[in-house]
Amino acid sequence: MLLKIRHSTQYSYDQPVPYGLQQARLTPKACASQSILDWRVDIEGGREEVAFDDQHGNRVQLISLDEDAQQISIVCSGEVETHPTAGVVGPHTGFAPLWYYKRQTPLTHPGKLIRKLAADLADNNDSIARLHGLSATIREEMTYETDRTDSGTTAEDALKSGHGVCQDHAHTFVSVARILGFPARYVSGYLMMNDRILQEASHAWAEAFVPDVGWIGFDVSNVISPDERYVRIAIGLDYDEAAPVSGVVFGDGAESLLVSLQVQQ
């Protein structure tokens, strides 16, 4: 499937900003499930200071705001050809070893509810079936609902509330998968919706490593493994390590954010 994507992130400030630095992970890389035909990142109101690959293999751009700027816009766009793999990404690559992906973070740290979910999950010699069972269980326990959580909500708190979005589903999945002994990681990317082109935000799902198979994706929000509608952008132990754009700004002015995303075949 050939997908065309345009993702705009615009920050505005009510006072001139003396200094600001944004960290962008917005560039997809080729893998078994996707080929990058064309991709570019355009910046207005700032400039790229340096670009590098992080420990996960993500392409990272450090972008500084122009002095006394009151707006910065980061727009990525391009075409990606996706391939059917039944969610299988393939062998482990990158600088970080597999054991690193068994490490919990503040966002995925398991509490009583997550540990109970892991203990209640039926033991199964078929690792893939067990992980699909985990995905289905989380979706039953956590209704998809916006405006109930934010980027700082932990997996334990989201599970306790019984509500969350794709980020919360992914955090809960990787937390439990790690308890069960699977290396697991958070994925940020795009999903082509069947009923719309314009979207409010990018998507997130999880991947777990299964011996003799490799990394496999699990989209808890939709209770499927990623298909040709998905484009992988960045991976990490949690949202903080795979966020599309994050950063720091010095100054006393208020900040507003406007995001525009189009994904179409």
Secondary structure, DSSP 8 states (H G I E B T S, - for coil): -EEEEEEEEEEEEEEEESEEEEEEEEE---BTTEEEEEEEEEEESEEEEEEEE-TTS-EEEEEEE-TTEEEEEEEEEEEEEE---TTEEES--SSS-GGGGG---TTT---HHHHHHHHHS---S-HHHHHHHHHHHHHHHSEE-TTS--TT--HHHHHHHTEE-HHHHHHHHHHHHHHTT--EEEEEEEE--SS-SEESS-EEEEEEEETTTEEEEEBTTTTB---TTEEEEEEESSHHHH-SEEEEEESSS-EEEEEEEEEE-
